[in-house]
Amino acid sequence: MSVKTQPPRRGPVVIEADLPDVETPEQAAPVPELRPPQGRAMQQVTALAARKPGWLARLFWGGVSGLIGMMVSIALWDFVARLLVRNVLLGQVALGFMALIAGILIILFLRELAAFSRLARVDNIRQQVQDATKDAGRPAAEKIIIRLNSLYAGRAEMRWARDVLADQQGEIIDGADLLAMAERQFMEPLDRAAAREIQGAARNVAAATALVPMAAIDVLVALSANIRMVRRIAEVYGGRAGVLGSWRLLRAVVTHLLATGLVAVGDDMLGSVLGGGALSKVSRKFGEGVINGALTTRVGLAAMEICRPMPFNALKRPSVSGVLKKALVGLFS
């Protein structure tokens, strides 16, 4: 007796399982927005410039520098001594090269000392202007004008300002008015030159941030551009800052910015500068470039206040947005 078997059923197999309720698009959590650009390159530059090493770190690096200097100098002397034994003529040539290097190092050291002296002279004039502004006496104002004429005596572009001030100085009786006139004659062309230096630095930092993909290179470009900008601003106002003087000025500027809270990036920064809010939505790197350029502009304006031999009284302080707009015109269209 044969048993007929049922053929297997063909079709979908339904497996029942207890699944959680699926969220609808209306119930789903919103997609988190990206953080706005913060200008990380300039933030790191300001943190690096404001960092003050402790006494233990200074002692350590001072010992390391002294030891390396001794090793190099002894090795060079031994090399020259052995060369003199083997060949007197070649030894004398090597000794001459050593003397040349030593002379160049001495000249560089003296230039650094002269740069520090020049910066201290500008600081002294600014302090005298502040005291004379409170006093409002004509004798004090005349002494300041004499010092300003001496400071800019060797600069041909300031001859016209000195001549105009010398012609009209006798007509002004009040000391405050005399200082205001001196500020307009001396500082106005220098402020324009300093603003051009700030615009160039802000343009370079913004372009590097927007075009260079590596963050470390952004920091190096921003640091070098800010040091060069601060040095050039000091030279514009009469102070010749060397390598150490430029770093000292940058630290003083960053310390001033940190004390006044101007390094922090506000949420409205991008919206107030060249429509940066929309720009950052199109490209985050371009938004970072605008922010780094704005922070570089802030550093430059703070450097103007520190390097300027006369504080802003008769003339208006330049604004960040005004300087930055001129710097970035055509860069981010």
ROKEKOL-521305 format. One record per residue (C-alpha): x, y, z. Coordinates in pm, whole numbers, padded with zeros to 5 digits, always signed. Layout:
XYZ;...
//
This chain:
+00000+00000+00000;+00160+00325-00109;+00128+00651+00093;+00100+00973-00100;+00320+01252+00040;+00218+01616+00020;+00443+01825-00202;+00626+02104-00011;+00445+02435-00003;+00605+02709-00195;+00575+03070-00085;+00702+03317+00169;+00771+03198+00520;+00640+03437+00781;+00826+03444+01113;+00659+03637+01386;+00889+03825+01620;+00841+04092+01883;+01008+04402+01734;+01019+04744+01898;+00810+05020+01755;+00985+05192+01466;+01011+05571+01490;+00852+05773+01218;+01050+06056+01055;+00852+06301+01267;+00953+06119+01586;+01321+06072+01496;+01577+06287+01674;+01714+06577+01470;+02053+06542+01308;+02310+06725+01521;+02454+07031+01352;+02825+07066+01300;+03004+07300+01535;+03072+07638+01381;+03431+07715+01283;+03638+07818+01583;+03967+07926+01424;+04166+07641+01575;+04495+07748+01417;+04487+08092+01576;+04357+07950+01903;+04664+07726+01918;+04892+08015+01824;+04756+08234+02103;+04781+07947+02352;+05142+07885+02246;+05237+08251+02271;+05067+08299+02608;+05223+07990+02763;+05485+08093+03016;+05737+07823+03109;+05810+07769+03475;+06143+07830+03643;+06230+07460+03628;+06173+07446+03251;+06376+07764+03197;+06658+07623+03409;+06650+07295+03215;+06657+07453+02871;+06920+07701+02983;+07142+07413+03092;+07078+07224+02768;+07161+07532+02560;+07479+07598+02757;+07593+07236+02726;+07528+07227+02350;+07713+07556+02308;+08014+07423+02497;+08015+07101+02294;+07999+07286+01962;+08264+07543+02055;+08507+07278+02191;+08456+07059+01884;+08525+07355+01653;+08835+07453+01847;+08971+07097+01841;+08904+07083+01467;+09095+07407+01405;+09382+07299+01634;+09422+06966+01452;+09401+07142+01117;+09676+07386+01221;+09900+07091+01305;+09838+06923+00969;+09836+07233+00749;+09903+07584+00879;+09740+07760+00585;+09415+07562+00608;+09414+07606+00984;+09443+07983+00947;+09155+07983+00697;+08938+07783+00939;+09038+08019+01221;+08930+08312+01006;+08591+08150+00944;+08548+08101+01319;+08632+08466+01380;+08380+08567+01112;+08106+08356+01272;+08187+08496+01616;+08174+08852+01479;+07833+08790+01316;+07697+08648+01642;+07821+08953+01832;+07656+09184+01576;+07327+08994+01605;+07344+09017+01984;+07406+09393+01969;+07116+09432+01724;+06886+09250+01964;+06996+09482+02245;+06937+09786+02022;+06591+09651+01930;+06497+09611+02296;+06625+09964+02364;+06417+10101+02076;+06102+09927+02201;+06165+10060+02552;+06202+10411+02406;+05863+10385+02234;+05704+10256+02557;+05852+10548+02747;+05709+10799+02500;+05365+10639+02525;+05376+10658+02905;+05475+11026+02885;+05185+11094+02648;+04942+10933+02891;+05078+11145+03178;+05069+11460+02967;+04709+11390+02862;+04608+11388+03228;+04814+11700+03299;+04707+11887+02980;+05004+12122+03014;+05179+12278+02715;+05540+12225+02839;+05484+11851+02871;+05325+11842+02524;+05622+12026+02374;+05865+11776+02527;+05668+11491+02373;+05677+11657+02030;+06054+11696+02062;+06086+11324+02139;+05858+11232+01848;+06063+11448+01611;+06377+11273+01734;+06214+10930+01693;+06113+10996+01331;+06407+11221+01235;+06560+10963+01001;+06241+10880+00810;+06181+11076+00491;+05809+10995+00476;+05756+11172+00810;+05927+11495+00705;+05602+11652+00585;+05432+11580+00921;+05723+11732+01110;+05721+12043+00893;+05344+12096+00927;+05359+12052+01304;+05654+12292+01330;+05466+12558+01130;+05141+12533+01328;+05278+12452+01672;+05307+12816+01775;+04938+12885+01703;+04812+12625+01957;+04803+12724+02322;+04638+12429+02496;+04856+12124+02559;+04577+11875+02490;+04509+12036+02150;+04880+12026+02072;+04894+11653+02151;+04582+11593+01940;+04742+11770+01645;+05064+11575+01691;+04867+11250+01692;+04686+11340+01372;+05003+11446+01193;+05232+11167+01308;+05006+10870+01371;+04751+10890+01086;+04990+10784+00804;+05149+10525+01032;+04808+10383+01122;+04733+10333+00753;+05065+10155+00701;+05005+09933+01006;+04653+09852+00881;+04800+09737+00549;+05036+09503+00735;+04740+09359+00929;+04539+09312+00610;+04823+09125+00444;+04873+08894+00744;+04500+08825+00777;+04477+08748+00405;+04769+08504+00420;+04638+08323+00728;+04286+08296+00588;+04408+08165+00251;+04642+07913+00415;+04364+07782+00638;+04121+07751+00349;+04361+07588+00102;+04606+07382+00310;+04453+07052+00427;+04699+06985+00713;+04619+07144+01050;+04982+07150+01164;+05082+07358+00862;+04795+07598+00938;+04938+07656+01285;+05291+07712+01152;+05169+07956+00885;+04956+08146+01137;+05241+08164+01390;+05498+08287+01137;+05252+08535+00983;+05160+08682+01322;+05523+08714+01435;+05614+08884+01107;+05308+09111+01133;+05391+09219+01489;+05753+09289+01390;+05645+09496+01090;+05393+09694+01298;+05666+09771+01551;+05891+09892+01268;+05612+10109+01129;+05576+10296+01459;+05948+10334+01515;+06045+10021+01709;+06285+09777+01545;+06207+09437+01695;+06452+09154+01642;+06381+08784+01678;+06354+08789+02057;+06183+09127+02052;+05919+09004+01806;+05840+08704+02026;+05824+08932+02332;+05584+09164+02151;+05364+08875+02039;+05345+08746+02395;+05256+09093+02522;+04984+09126+02257;+04835+08783+02330;+04845+08850+02704;+04655+09174+02643;+04398+08992+02430;+04350+08717+02687;+04309+08973+02964;+04040+09158+02771;+03869+08842+02642;+03908+08936+02275;+04052+08601+02170;+03723+08419+02223;+03521+08363+01906;+03162+08474+01928;+02873+08302+01751;+02806+08617+01550;+03162+08647+01422;+03097+08465+01098;+02769+08639+01035;+02920+08984+01078;+03222+08927+00853;+03158+08879+00482;+02851+08662+00536;+03067+08396+00696;+02770+08200+00828;+02658+08103+00481;+03019+08056+00375;+03087+07808+00655;+02784+07601+00550;+02924+07573+00198;+03280+07495+00313;+03395+07451+00668;+03757+07525+00569;+03654+07861+00426;+03473+07940+00750;+03785+07847+00947;+03984+08077+00719;+03755+08371+00793;+03776+08309+01168;+04156+08275+01165;+04177+08593+00959;+03953+08773+01210;+04165+08657+01504;+04481+08764+01320;+04321+09105+01272;+04249+09125+01644;+04611+09041+01721;+04727+09309+01476;+04501+09578+01623;+04621+09493+01972;+04978+09519+01842;+04896+09866+01711;+04791+09977+02058;+05105+09831+02216;+05354+09952+01954;+05197+10294+01901;+05394+10571+02077;+05069+10766+02129;+04744+10610+02253;+04424+10653+02051;+04272+10984+02156;+04222+11219+01862;+04201+10937+01607;+03950+10653+01604;+04060+10295+01663;+04025+10075+01353;+03758+09807+01381;+03808+09436+01325;+03531+09413+01066;+03654+09716+00871;+04013+09595+00846;+03912+09235+00776;+03670+09324+00499;+03944+09513+00317;+04181+09219+00371;+03947+08950+00240;+03790+09138-00052;+03807+08904-00351;+03958+08619-00150;+03622+08456-00066;+03380+08573-00334;
//
